[in-house]
């Protein structure tokens, strides 16, 4: 299926890799029953590539604070540049 899909142009090699990974998960979870749903959740949370999908509220708050500080600094800097050029800023 994977090679046929690539050769026929249905999907790219990258998409074929994603399909293969999903297929392997399905086999591991439901056919061979080697991976439980709890194990799957643990695997996904510990995977460094997947960590960004699980955002904690404290991380969101920190990002908002950083953006607020940066936008305030940019606004102040822009005001100083306009002031130095003798403009009114309006």
C-alpha positions in Angstrom: 0.0 0.0 0.0 2.8 2.4 0.9 5.0 1.9 -2.1 1.9 1.8 -4.4 0.7 5.0 -3.0 4.0 6.7 -3.5 4.5 5.4 -7.0 1.0 6.3 -8.1 1.3 9.8 -6.7 -1.5 9.4 -4.1 0.8 10.5 -1.3 4.4 11.7 -0.8 7.1 9.7 1.0 6.6 11.9 4.1 2.9 11.2 4.1 3.6 7.5 3.6 5.8 7.6 6.7 2.9 9.1 8.7 0.5 6.5 7.4 3.0 3.8 8.4 3.3 5.2 11.9 -0.5 5.3 12.3 -0.8 1.8 11.0 1.9 0.6 13.4 0.0 2.2 16.3 -3.3 0.6 15.2 -1.6 -2.8 15.0 0.2 -2.3 18.4 -3.0 -1.1 20.2 -5.8 -3.2 18.7 -4.5 -6.2 16.8 -1.5 -7.3 18.9 -2.7 -5.5 22.1 0.9 -4.8 23.1 0.2 -1.1 23.8 -2.6 0.0 26.0 -4.3 3.4 25.7 -2.6 4.5 28.9 0.8 3.4 27.5 0.0 5.3 24.3 -0.8 8.5 26.2 2.4 8.1 28.2 4.4 7.6 25.0 2.9 10.7 23.4 3.5 12.9 26.4 7.1 11.8 26.8 8.0 12.2 23.1 10.0 15.4 22.6 8.4 16.1 19.3 4.9 15.9 20.8 5.6 17.9 23.9 4.6 21.1 22.2 1.1 19.8 21.6 0.5 19.5 25.4 0.6 23.1 26.6 0.2 23.7 30.3 -1.7 26.8 31.5 1.4 28.2 33.2 3.3 28.1 29.9 0.4 30.1 28.2 0.5 32.6 31.0 4.3 33.0 30.7 4.0 33.5 26.9 1.4 36.1 27.3 3.6 38.0 29.8 6.5 37.8 27.5 4.5 39.2 24.6 3.1 42.0 26.8 6.6 43.0 27.8 8.0 42.9 24.3 5.1 44.9 22.8 5.5 47.5 25.6 9.2 47.8 24.8 8.6 48.0 21.1 6.0 50.7 21.7 8.3 52.7 23.9 11.2 52.3 21.4 9.0 53.5 18.5 8.0 56.5 20.6 11.6 57.4 21.2 12.5 57.1 17.5 9.6 59.4 16.6 10.6 61.8 19.3 14.2 61.8 18.0 13.1 62.5 14.5 11.0 65.4 15.7 7.7 63.9 14.7 4.5 64.0 16.6 3.8 60.3 16.3 0.2 60.9 15.4 
